Amino acid sequence: MNHDLRKVTYDIITEFEKNKSQLKLTRDRIVNKADLSSKDRSRITVFTNEVVKWRKKIDYYISINLKKSISKLDKRILNVLRIGYYEILFDAKIPIYASVDYWVQFAKIRFGRIKAGFCNAILRKAKKVKINSNKNLKNLSIFFSYPEWLVKKWENQFGMEQTIKLLKYFNLPPSYFLRIPKNKKINSSSKIYKNLKTQNKESNFFRIESGLSDILKNDFFKKNNCSIQDRASGAVVEILNPKPGSIVLDVCAAPGTKANYISDFLNGEGEIHASDIDPIRMKLGVSRSERLSLNINWSNKNATKDFFLKSDYVIVDAPCSGTGVLGKKLDIRWRRKKSDIKSFASLQLNILKNISKFVKNDGILVYATCSMENEENWDVVSQFLKFDNSFTIDSPIGLIPNEWIDDKNCMQTIPYKHKVDGMFAARLVKNEI
């Protein structure tokens, strides 16, 4: 990586650590100002993702060479060391001497000779130390680089064996899927086909084996209303299974991936009303729908209190902790706190209580999250069913793969087992009372 890209990387990591905002948003804002090529953007994306992913492990390696607590270290200097240690210990492409030299000079220019000398001393001591990963929660959190509270929570919820499998899986390169409209087919001789692996003969989802950027540039992708959507995310819409001619409400919908898939089911007959509380994300949903030439009615609304059109089908893709997509959103592990789980669960229940009022009799309500946490999934559904006894669980058998259905007749995908995002979904039917 050249010198200019390293500077951009430092600025991204520093702003992310300072503001705790989404890594992608931070990176996009800084990269856009730098006016980089698509190749350099890709390199920075990978590099910053890896530095953030392995932060706890990197901090451990740094801390063993410090005379004081790492928490007392100047955060600007800590970020220099983090990036330097990543290059030295994780990136075999960069010679150690070159990495040490660059980051010492960088520190000298930015922070002065004394701090540069400190960086030089700590960088030259960089070495991997064996970390025992044998069922010790603290060591596991360091070895796999996750917050200890999450490792402990998963161990209580899933057991040690499954927890380790989840920790390992979310550190692997993430899987992406191409969804094509149901009325479209990919010619097996096309350039795009060689990068794909079909899920099954009936599926319109294809696992992307390689060349994601090439697929996004391909004419087939651009001209045929294709989307990048995880197979489990698509299954949430399949559980809804809206019929042509119906009215569909999608709340917390931005950036509109599920709403766009819903349009496939309606086949131009019916109405789709999508809303989101975030006006910026909603604008992104509007632009995507327009790009795909889809007739989706977008609005900026609060799902906990606002009024909505009564609908035949309603989908609540609720705000959540996002622990089921940790492999794609690597920053979540550091932005989330244990207390967030309870806060999200409360918000999710309030959304369900309000939105359920806008489901017609005999209508379908699907509640979904990309969380692995019981508190945000079945616990919310259970509380809601006690609150409103006009709703009952409706089995999704026949709509999604059977192995994705749990003992409560809800969908719960297990990432390391099913090779998709961790998604939960419950199909509820409203009965006349």
Contacts in CASP RR format, 6 or more apart in sequence:
PFRMAT RR
TARGET T0000
AUTHOR 0000-0000-0000
METHOD contacts of the structure
MODEL  1
MNHDLRKVTYDIITEFEKNKSQLKLTRDRIVNKADLSSKDRSRITVFTNE
VVKWRKKIDYYISINLKKSISKLDKRILNVLRIGYYEILFDAKIPIYASV
DYWVQFAKIRFGRIKAGFCNAILRKAKKVKINSNKNLKNLSIFFSYPEWL
VKKWENQFGMEQTIKLLKYFNLPPSYFLRIPKNKKINSSSKIYKNLKTQN
KESNFFRIESGLSDILKNDFFKKNNCSIQDRASGAVVEILNPKPGSIVLD
VCAAPGTKANYISDFLNGEGEIHASDIDPIRMKLGVSRSERLSLNINWSN
KNATKDFFLKSDYVIVDAPCSGTGVLGKKLDIRWRRKKSDIKSFASLQLN
ILKNISKFVKNDGILVYATCSMENEENWDVVSQFLKFDNSFTIDSPIGLI
PNEWIDDKNCMQTIPYKHKVDGMFAARLVKNEI
1 9 0 8 1.000
1 43 0 8 1.000
1 47 0 8 1.000
1 94 0 8 1.000
3 102 0 8 1.000
4 34 0 8 1.000
5 36 0 8 1.000
5 40 0 8 1.000
5 43 0 8 1.000
5 44 0 8 1.000
5 47 0 8 1.000
6 83 0 8 1.000
6 102 0 8 1.000
6 106 0 8 1.000
7 106 0 8 1.000
8 30 0 8 1.000
8 31 0 8 1.000
8 34 0 8 1.000
8 36 0 8 1.000
8 44 0 8 1.000
9 44 0 8 1.000
9 47 0 8 1.000
9 48 0 8 1.000
9 51 0 8 1.000
9 83 0 8 1.000
10 79 0 8 1.000
10 80 0 8 1.000
10 83 0 8 1.000
10 106 0 8 1.000
11 30 0 8 1.000
12 23 0 8 1.000
12 26 0 8 1.000
12 27 0 8 1.000
12 30 0 8 1.000
12 31 0 8 1.000
12 44 0 8 1.000
12 48 0 8 1.000
13 48 0 8 1.000
13 51 0 8 1.000
13 52 0 8 1.000
13 79 0 8 1.000
13 82 0 8 1.000
13 83 0 8 1.000
14 75 0 8 1.000
14 76 0 8 1.000
14 79 0 8 1.000
15 21 0 8 1.000
15 26 0 8 1.000
15 30 0 8 1.000
16 23 0 8 1.000
16 26 0 8 1.000
16 27 0 8 1.000
16 48 0 8 1.000
16 52 0 8 1.000
16 331 0 8 1.000
17 75 0 8 1.000
17 79 0 8 1.000
18 75 0 8 1.000
19 26 0 8 1.000
20 334 0 8 1.000
20 335 0 8 1.000
22 329 0 8 1.000
22 331 0 8 1.000
22 335 0 8 1.000
23 48 0 8 1.000
23 49 0 8 1.000
23 52 0 8 1.000
23 329 0 8 1.000
23 330 0 8 1.000
23 331 0 8 1.000
24 329 0 8 1.000
24 331 0 8 1.000
27 44 0 8 1.000
27 45 0 8 1.000
27 48 0 8 1.000
31 41 0 8 1.000
31 44 0 8 1.000
36 44 0 8 1.000
38 213 0 8 1.000
42 213 0 8 1.000
49 330 0 8 1.000
50 86 0 8 1.000
50 90 0 8 1.000
51 58 0 8 1.000
51 82 0 8 1.000
51 83 0 8 1.000
51 86 0 8 1.000
52 330 0 8 1.000
52 331 0 8 1.000
52 334 0 8 1.000
53 145 0 8 1.000
53 171 0 8 1.000
53 330 0 8 1.000
53 333 0 8 1.000
54 86 0 8 1.000
54 90 0 8 1.000
54 145 0 8 1.000
55 82 0 8 1.000
55 145 0 8 1.000
55 334 0 8 1.000
56 141 0 8 1.000
56 142 0 8 1.000
56 145 0 8 1.000
56 146 0 8 1.000
56 147 0 8 1.000
57 131 0 8 1.000
57 142 0 8 1.000
57 143 0 8 1.000
57 144 0 8 1.000
57 145 0 8 1.000
58 82 0 8 1.000
58 85 0 8 1.000
58 86 0 8 1.000
58 89 0 8 1.000
58 145 0 8 1.000
59 70 0 8 1.000
59 78 0 8 1.000
59 82 0 8 1.000
60 129 0 8 1.000
60 131 0 8 1.000
60 142 0 8 1.000
61 85 0 8 1.000
61 89 0 8 1.000
61 126 0 8 1.000
61 127 0 8 1.000
61 128 0 8 1.000
61 129 0 8 1.000
62 70 0 8 1.000
62 78 0 8 1.000
62 81 0 8 1.000
62 82 0 8 1.000
62 85 0 8 1.000
62 122 0 8 1.000
63 69 0 8 1.000
63 70 0 8 1.000
64 129 0 8 1.000
65 122 0 8 1.000
65 125 0 8 1.000
65 126 0 8 1.000
66 73 0 8 1.000
66 122 0 8 1.000
70 78 0 8 1.000
73 81 0 8 1.000
74 111 0 8 1.000
74 115 0 8 1.000
76 110 0 8 1.000
76 111 0 8 1.000
77 107 0 8 1.000
77 111 0 8 1.000
77 115 0 8 1.000
77 118 0 8 1.000
77 119 0 8 1.000
80 103 0 8 1.000
80 106 0 8 1.000
80 107 0 8 1.000
80 119 0 8 1.000
81 103 0 8 1.000
81 119 0 8 1.000
81 122 0 8 1.000
81 123 0 8 1.000
83 103 0 8 1.000
84 99 0 8 1.000
84 100 0 8 1.000
84 103 0 8 1.000
84 123 0 8 1.000
84 126 0 8 1.000
85 123 0 8 1.000
85 126 0 8 1.000
87 94 0 8 1.000
87 99 0 8 1.000
87 103 0 8 1.000
88 94 0 8 1.000
88 96 0 8 1.000
88 99 0 8 1.000
88 100 0 8 1.000
88 123 0 8 1.000
88 126 0 8 1.000
89 126 0 8 1.000
89 127 0 8 1.000
89 128 0 8 1.000
96 126 0 8 1.000
99 123 0 8 1.000
100 120 0 8 1.000
100 123 0 8 1.000
100 124 0 8 1.000
103 119 0 8 1.000
103 123 0 8 1.000
104 116 0 8 1.000
104 117 0 8 1.000
104 119 0 8 1.000
104 120 0 8 1.000
104 123 0 8 1.000
105 116 0 8 1.000
107 115 0 8 1.000
107 116 0 8 1.000
107 117 0 8 1.000
107 119 0 8 1.000
108 115 0 8 1.000
108 116 0 8 1.000
108 117 0 8 1.000
131 139 0 8 1.000
131 142 0 8 1.000
131 143 0 8 1.000
132 139 0 8 1.000
132 143 0 8 1.000
133 139 0 8 1.000
133 140 0 8 1.000
133 143 0 8 1.000
133 144 0 8 1.000
133 164 0 8 1.000
135 160 0 8 1.000
137 148 0 8 1.000
137 151 0 8 1.000
137 152 0 8 1.000
137 155 0 8 1.000
138 148 0 8 1.000
140 146 0 8 1.000
140 151 0 8 1.000
140 163 0 8 1.000
140 164 0 8 1.000
140 167 0 8 1.000
141 147 0 8 1.000
141 148 0 8 1.000
141 150 0 8 1.000
141 151 0 8 1.000
144 151 0 8 1.000
144 164 0 8 1.000
144 167 0 8 1.000
144 168 0 8 1.000
144 171 0 8 1.000
145 171 0 8 1.000
145 333 0 8 1.000
146 167 0 8 1.000
146 333 0 8 1.000
147 333 0 8 1.000
147 334 0 8 1.000
147 336 0 8 1.000
149 337 0 8 1.000
149 338 0 8 1.000
150 323 0 8 1.000
150 333 0 8 1.000
150 336 0 8 1.000
150 338 0 8 1.000
151 163 0 8 1.000
151 167 0 8 1.000
153 338 0 8 1.000
153 341 0 8 1.000
153 373 0 8 1.000
154 162 0 8 1.000
154 163 0 8 1.000
154 166 0 8 1.000
154 167 0 8 1.000
154 372 0 8 1.000
155 163 0 8 1.000
157 372 0 8 1.000
157 373 0 8 1.000
157 374 0 8 1.000
158 166 0 8 1.000
162 414 0 8 1.000
165 416 0 8 1.000
165 417 0 8 1.000
166 372 0 8 1.000
166 415 0 8 1.000
166 416 0 8 1.000
168 416 0 8 1.000
169 327 0 8 1.000
169 415 0 8 1.000
169 416 0 8 1.000
170 324 0 8 1.000
170 326 0 8 1.000
170 327 0 8 1.000
170 415 0 8 1.000
171 327 0 8 1.000
172 327 0 8 1.000
174 327 0 8 1.000
174 328 0 8 1.000
175 207 0 8 1.000
175 208 0 8 1.000
175 230 0 8 1.000
175 419 0 8 1.000
175 420 0 8 1.000
176 207 0 8 1.000
176 208 0 8 1.000
176 212 0 8 1.000
176 228 0 8 1.000
176 230 0 8 1.000
177 205 0 8 1.000
177 206 0 8 1.000
177 207 0 8 1.000
177 208 0 8 1.000
177 228 0 8 1.000
177 229 0 8 1.000
177 230 0 8 1.000
177 231 0 8 1.000
177 420 0 8 1.000
178 196 0 8 1.000
178 205 0 8 1.000
178 206 0 8 1.000
178 208 0 8 1.000
178 215 0 8 1.000
178 221 0 8 1.000
178 226 0 8 1.000
178 227 0 8 1.000
178 228 0 8 1.000
179 204 0 8 1.000
179 205 0 8 1.000
179 206 0 8 1.000
179 226 0 8 1.000
179 227 0 8 1.000
179 228 0 8 1.000
179 229 0 8 1.000
179 234 0 8 1.000
179 261 0 8 1.000
180 186 0 8 1.000
180 204 0 8 1.000
180 206 0 8 1.000
180 224 0 8 1.000
180 226 0 8 1.000
181 204 0 8 1.000
181 224 0 8 1.000
181 225 0 8 1.000
181 226 0 8 1.000
181 264 0 8 1.000
182 204 0 8 1.000
182 264 0 8 1.000
183 264 0 8 1.000
183 267 0 8 1.000
184 204 0 8 1.000
184 224 0 8 1.000
184 225 0 8 1.000
184 226 0 8 1.000
186 192 0 8 1.000
186 193 0 8 1.000
186 196 0 8 1.000
186 206 0 8 1.000
186 220 0 8 1.000
187 193 0 8 1.000
190 220 0 8 1.000
191 214 0 8 1.000
191 218 0 8 1.000
192 214 0 8 1.000
192 215 0 8 1.000
192 218 0 8 1.000
192 220 0 8 1.000
192 221 0 8 1.000
195 208 0 8 1.000
195 209 0 8 1.000
195 210 0 8 1.000
195 211 0 8 1.000
195 214 0 8 1.000
195 215 0 8 1.000
196 206 0 8 1.000
196 207 0 8 1.000
196 208 0 8 1.000
196 209 0 8 1.000
197 206 0 8 1.000
197 207 0 8 1.000
197 208 0 8 1.000
197 209 0 8 1.000
198 205 0 8 1.000
198 206 0 8 1.000
198 207 0 8 1.000
199 205 0 8 1.000
199 206 0 8 1.000
199 207 0 8 1.000
199 231 0 8 1.000
203 231 0 8 1.000
204 264 0 8 1.000
205 229 0 8 1.000
205 231 0 8 1.000
205 234 0 8 1.000
207 231 0 8 1.000
207 419 0 8 1.000
208 215 0 8 1.000
208 228 0 8 1.000
212 228 0 8 1.000
215 221 0 8 1.000
216 228 0 8 1.000
220 226 0 8 1.000
225 260 0 8 1.000
225 292 0 8 1.000
225 293 0 8 1.000
225 294 0 8 1.000
227 257 0 8 1.000
227 260 0 8 1.000
227 261 0 8 1.000
227 292 0 8 1.000
229 257 0 8 1.000
229 261 0 8 1.000
230 325 0 8 1.000
230 420 0 8 1.000
230 421 0 8 1.000
230 423 0 8 1.000
231 420 0 8 1.000
232 404 0 8 1.000
232 411 0 8 1.000
232 413 0 8 1.000
232 418 0 8 1.000
232 420 0 8 1.000
232 421 0 8 1.000
232 422 0 8 1.000
232 423 0 8 1.000
233 257 0 8 1.000
233 258 0 8 1.000
233 370 0 8 1.000
233 421 0 8 1.000
233 423 0 8 1.000
234 258 0 8 1.000
234 261 0 8 1.000
235 399 0 8 1.000
235 400 0 8 1.000
235 401 0 8 1.000
235 404 0 8 1.000
235 411 0 8 1.000
235 413 0 8 1.000
235 423 0 8 1.000
235 425 0 8 1.000
236 258 0 8 1.000
236 315 0 8 1.000
236 317 0 8 1.000
236 366 0 8 1.000
236 368 0 8 1.000
236 411 0 8 1.000
236 423 0 8 1.000
236 425 0 8 1.000
237 258 0 8 1.000
237 261 0 8 1.000
237 262 0 8 1.000
237 265 0 8 1.000
237 315 0 8 1.000
238 399 0 8 1.000
238 400 0 8 1.000
239 366 0 8 1.000
239 396 0 8 1.000
239 399 0 8 1.000
239 400 0 8 1.000
239 411 0 8 1.000
239 425 0 8 1.000
239 427 0 8 1.000
240 248 0 8 1.000
240 262 0 8 1.000
240 265 0 8 1.000
240 313 0 8 1.000
240 315 0 8 1.000
240 364 0 8 1.000
240 366 0 8 1.000
240 427 0 8 1.000
241 265 0 8 1.000
241 364 0 8 1.000
241 399 0 8 1.000
242 248 0 8 1.000
242 262 0 8 1.000
242 265 0 8 1.000
242 266 0 8 1.000
242 312 0 8 1.000
242 313 0 8 1.000
242 364 0 8 1.000
243 265 0 8 1.000
243 266 0 8 1.000
243 312 0 8 1.000
244 265 0 8 1.000
244 266 0 8 1.000
244 267 0 8 1.000
244 268 0 8 1.000
244 269 0 8 1.000
244 270 0 8 1.000
245 266 0 8 1.000
245 269 0 8 1.000
245 270 0 8 1.000
245 271 0 8 1.000
246 266 0 8 1.000
246 270 0 8 1.000
246 271 0 8 1.000
246 311 0 8 1.000
246 312 0 8 1.000
246 313 0 8 1.000
247 270 0 8 1.000
247 271 0 8 1.000
247 273 0 8 1.000
247 309 0 8 1.000
247 310 0 8 1.000
247 311 0 8 1.000
247 312 0 8 1.000
247 313 0 8 1.000
248 262 0 8 1.000
248 266 0 8 1.000
248 270 0 8 1.000
248 271 0 8 1.000
248 272 0 8 1.000
248 273 0 8 1.000
248 311 0 8 1.000
248 312 0 8 1.000
248 313 0 8 1.000
248 314 0 8 1.000
248 315 0 8 1.000
249 273 0 8 1.000
249 275 0 8 1.000
249 308 0 8 1.000
249 309 0 8 1.000
249 311 0 8 1.000
249 313 0 8 1.000
249 314 0 8 1.000
249 315 0 8 1.000
249 355 0 8 1.000
249 358 0 8 1.000
250 256 0 8 1.000
250 258 0 8 1.000
250 259 0 8 1.000
250 262 0 8 1.000
250 272 0 8 1.000
250 273 0 8 1.000
250 274 0 8 1.000
250 275 0 8 1.000
250 314 0 8 1.000
250 315 0 8 1.000
250 317 0 8 1.000
251 274 0 8 1.000
251 275 0 8 1.000
251 276 0 8 1.000
251 301 0 8 1.000
251 303 0 8 1.000
251 308 0 8 1.000
251 314 0 8 1.000
251 315 0 8 1.000
251 316 0 8 1.000
251 317 0 8 1.000
251 351 0 8 1.000
251 355 0 8 1.000
252 275 0 8 1.000
252 276 0 8 1.000
252 277 0 8 1.000
252 303 0 8 1.000
252 316 0 8 1.000
252 317 0 8 1.000
252 318 0 8 1.000
252 319 0 8 1.000
252 351 0 8 1.000
253 259 0 8 1.000
253 274 0 8 1.000
253 275 0 8 1.000
253 276 0 8 1.000
253 285 0 8 1.000
253 298 0 8 1.000
253 315 0 8 1.000
253 317 0 8 1.000
254 274 0 8 1.000
254 276 0 8 1.000
254 278 0 8 1.000
254 281 0 8 1.000
254 282 0 8 1.000
254 284 0 8 1.000
254 285 0 8 1.000
255 281 0 8 1.000
255 284 0 8 1.000
255 285 0 8 1.000
255 288 0 8 1.000
256 274 0 8 1.000
256 285 0 8 1.000
256 288 0 8 1.000
256 289 0 8 1.000
256 296 0 8 1.000
257 288 0 8 1.000
258 315 0 8 1.000
258 317 0 8 1.000
259 272 0 8 1.000
259 274 0 8 1.000
259 285 0 8 1.000
259 289 0 8 1.000
259 294 0 8 1.000
259 296 0 8 1.000
260 288 0 8 1.000
260 289 0 8 1.000
260 292 0 8 1.000
260 294 0 8 1.000
260 296 0 8 1.000
262 272 0 8 1.000
262 315 0 8 1.000
263 272 0 8 1.000
263 294 0 8 1.000
263 295 0 8 1.000
263 296 0 8 1.000
266 272 0 8 1.000
268 295 0 8 1.000
271 297 0 8 1.000
272 294 0 8 1.000
272 295 0 8 1.000
272 296 0 8 1.000
272 297 0 8 1.000
273 296 0 8 1.000
273 297 0 8 1.000
273 299 0 8 1.000
273 308 0 8 1.000
273 309 0 8 1.000
273 311 0 8 1.000
274 285 0 8 1.000
274 289 0 8 1.000
274 296 0 8 1.000
274 297 0 8 1.000
274 298 0 8 1.000
274 299 0 8 1.000
275 282 0 8 1.000
275 298 0 8 1.000
275 299 0 8 1.000
275 300 0 8 1.000
275 301 0 8 1.000
275 303 0 8 1.000
275 306 0 8 1.000
275 308 0 8 1.000
276 282 0 8 1.000
276 285 0 8 1.000
276 298 0 8 1.000
276 300 0 8 1.000
276 301 0 8 1.000
277 300 0 8 1.000
277 301 0 8 1.000
277 302 0 8 1.000
277 303 0 8 1.000
279 300 0 8 1.000
282 298 0 8 1.000
282 299 0 8 1.000
282 300 0 8 1.000
285 298 0 8 1.000
286 298 0 8 1.000
289 295 0 8 1.000
289 296 0 8 1.000
289 298 0 8 1.000
301 308 0 8 1.000
303 316 0 8 1.000
303 351 0 8 1.000
303 354 0 8 1.000
303 355 0 8 1.000
304 347 0 8 1.000
304 350 0 8 1.000
304 351 0 8 1.000
304 354 0 8 1.000
305 354 0 8 1.000
306 354 0 8 1.000
307 358 0 8 1.000
308 355 0 8 1.000
308 358 0 8 1.000
309 358 0 8 1.000
310 358 0 8 1.000
310 359 0 8 1.000
310 360 0 8 1.000
311 358 0 8 1.000
311 359 0 8 1.000
311 360 0 8 1.000
311 363 0 8 1.000
312 360 0 8 1.000
312 363 0 8 1.000
312 364 0 8 1.000
313 363 0 8 1.000
313 364 0 8 1.000
313 366 0 8 1.000
314 355 0 8 1.000
314 356 0 8 1.000
314 358 0 8 1.000
314 359 0 8 1.000
314 363 0 8 1.000
314 364 0 8 1.000
314 365 0 8 1.000
314 366 0 8 1.000
315 365 0 8 1.000
315 366 0 8 1.000
315 368 0 8 1.000
316 351 0 8 1.000
316 352 0 8 1.000
316 355 0 8 1.000
316 365 0 8 1.000
316 366 0 8 1.000
316 367 0 8 1.000
316 368 0 8 1.000
317 368 0 8 1.000
317 369 0 8 1.000
318 344 0 8 1.000
318 347 0 8 1.000
318 348 0 8 1.000
318 351 0 8 1.000
318 352 0 8 1.000
318 367 0 8 1.000
318 368 0 8 1.000
318 369 0 8 1.000
318 376 0 8 1.000
318 380 0 8 1.000
319 344 0 8 1.000
319 347 0 8 1.000
319 348 0 8 1.000
320 344 0 8 1.000
320 348 0 8 1.000
320 369 0 8 1.000
320 370 0 8 1.000
320 371 0 8 1.000
320 373 0 8 1.000
320 376 0 8 1.000
321 332 0 8 1.000
321 336 0 8 1.000
321 340 0 8 1.000
321 341 0 8 1.000
321 344 0 8 1.000
321 371 0 8 1.000
321 373 0 8 1.000
321 376 0 8 1.000
322 329 0 8 1.000
322 332 0 8 1.000
322 336 0 8 1.000
322 369 0 8 1.000
322 370 0 8 1.000
322 371 0 8 1.000
323 332 0 8 1.000
323 336 0 8 1.000
323 370 0 8 1.000
323 371 0 8 1.000
323 372 0 8 1.000
323 373 0 8 1.000
324 370 0 8 1.000
324 371 0 8 1.000
324 372 0 8 1.000
324 415 0 8 1.000
324 421 0 8 1.000
324 422 0 8 1.000
324 423 0 8 1.000
325 332 0 8 1.000
325 370 0 8 1.000
325 421 0 8 1.000
325 422 0 8 1.000
326 332 0 8 1.000
326 333 0 8 1.000
328 421 0 8 1.000
341 373 0 8 1.000
341 375 0 8 1.000
341 376 0 8 1.000
342 375 0 8 1.000
344 371 0 8 1.000
344 376 0 8 1.000
345 375 0 8 1.000
345 376 0 8 1.000
345 379 0 8 1.000
345 380 0 8 1.000
348 367 0 8 1.000
348 369 0 8 1.000
348 376 0 8 1.000
348 380 0 8 1.000
349 380 0 8 1.000
349 383 0 8 1.000
349 384 0 8 1.000
349 387 0 8 1.000
352 365 0 8 1.000
352 367 0 8 1.000
352 380 0 8 1.000
352 384 0 8 1.000
353 384 0 8 1.000
353 387 0 8 1.000
353 388 0 8 1.000
355 365 0 8 1.000
356 365 0 8 1.000
356 384 0 8 1.000
356 388 0 8 1.000
356 391 0 8 1.000
356 430 0 8 1.000
359 365 0 8 1.000
359 430 0 8 1.000
360 430 0 8 1.000
361 430 0 8 1.000
361 431 0 8 1.000
361 432 0 8 1.000
362 429 0 8 1.000
362 430 0 8 1.000
362 431 0 8 1.000
362 432 0 8 1.000
363 429 0 8 1.000
363 430 0 8 1.000
364 394 0 8 1.000
364 427 0 8 1.000
364 428 0 8 1.000
364 429 0 8 1.000
364 430 0 8 1.000
365 391 0 8 1.000
365 427 0 8 1.000
365 428 0 8 1.000
365 429 0 8 1.000
365 430 0 8 1.000
366 425 0 8 1.000
366 426 0 8 1.000
366 427 0 8 1.000
366 428 0 8 1.000
367 380 0 8 1.000
367 381 0 8 1.000
367 384 0 8 1.000
367 425 0 8 1.000
367 426 0 8 1.000
367 428 0 8 1.000
368 423 0 8 1.000
368 424 0 8 1.000
368 425 0 8 1.000
368 426 0 8 1.000
369 376 0 8 1.000
369 377 0 8 1.000
369 423 0 8 1.000
369 424 0 8 1.000
370 421 0 8 1.000
370 422 0 8 1.000
370 423 0 8 1.000
370 424 0 8 1.000
371 377 0 8 1.000
371 422 0 8 1.000
371 424 0 8 1.000
372 422 0 8 1.000
376 424 0 8 1.000
377 410 0 8 1.000
377 412 0 8 1.000
377 424 0 8 1.000
377 426 0 8 1.000
378 408 0 8 1.000
378 410 0 8 1.000
378 424 0 8 1.000
378 426 0 8 1.000
381 393 0 8 1.000
381 410 0 8 1.000
381 426 0 8 1.000
381 428 0 8 1.000
384 391 0 8 1.000
385 391 0 8 1.000
385 392 0 8 1.000
385 393 0 8 1.000
385 428 0 8 1.000
389 433 0 8 1.000
390 430 0 8 1.000
390 431 0 8 1.000
390 432 0 8 1.000
390 433 0 8 1.000
391 428 0 8 1.000
391 429 0 8 1.000
391 430 0 8 1.000
391 431 0 8 1.000
392 428 0 8 1.000
392 429 0 8 1.000
392 431 0 8 1.000
393 408 0 8 1.000
393 409 0 8 1.000
393 410 0 8 1.000
393 426 0 8 1.000
393 427 0 8 1.000
393 428 0 8 1.000
394 409 0 8 1.000
394 427 0 8 1.000
394 428 0 8 1.000
394 429 0 8 1.000
395 405 0 8 1.000
395 409 0 8 1.000
395 427 0 8 1.000
396 405 0 8 1.000
396 409 0 8 1.000
396 410 0 8 1.000
396 411 0 8 1.000
396 425 0 8 1.000
396 427 0 8 1.000
397 405 0 8 1.000
397 409 0 8 1.000
399 427 0 8 1.000
400 411 0 8 1.000
401 418 0 8 1.000
403 418 0 8 1.000
404 411 0 8 1.000
404 412 0 8 1.000
404 413 0 8 1.000
404 418 0 8 1.000
405 411 0 8 1.000
405 412 0 8 1.000
406 412 0 8 1.000
408 426 0 8 1.000
410 424 0 8 1.000
410 425 0 8 1.000
410 426 0 8 1.000
410 427 0 8 1.000
411 423 0 8 1.000
411 424 0 8 1.000
411 425 0 8 1.000
411 426 0 8 1.000
412 422 0 8 1.000
412 423 0 8 1.000
412 424 0 8 1.000
413 420 0 8 1.000
413 421 0 8 1.000
413 422 0 8 1.000
413 423 0 8 1.000
414 422 0 8 1.000
415 421 0 8 1.000
415 422 0 8 1.000
END
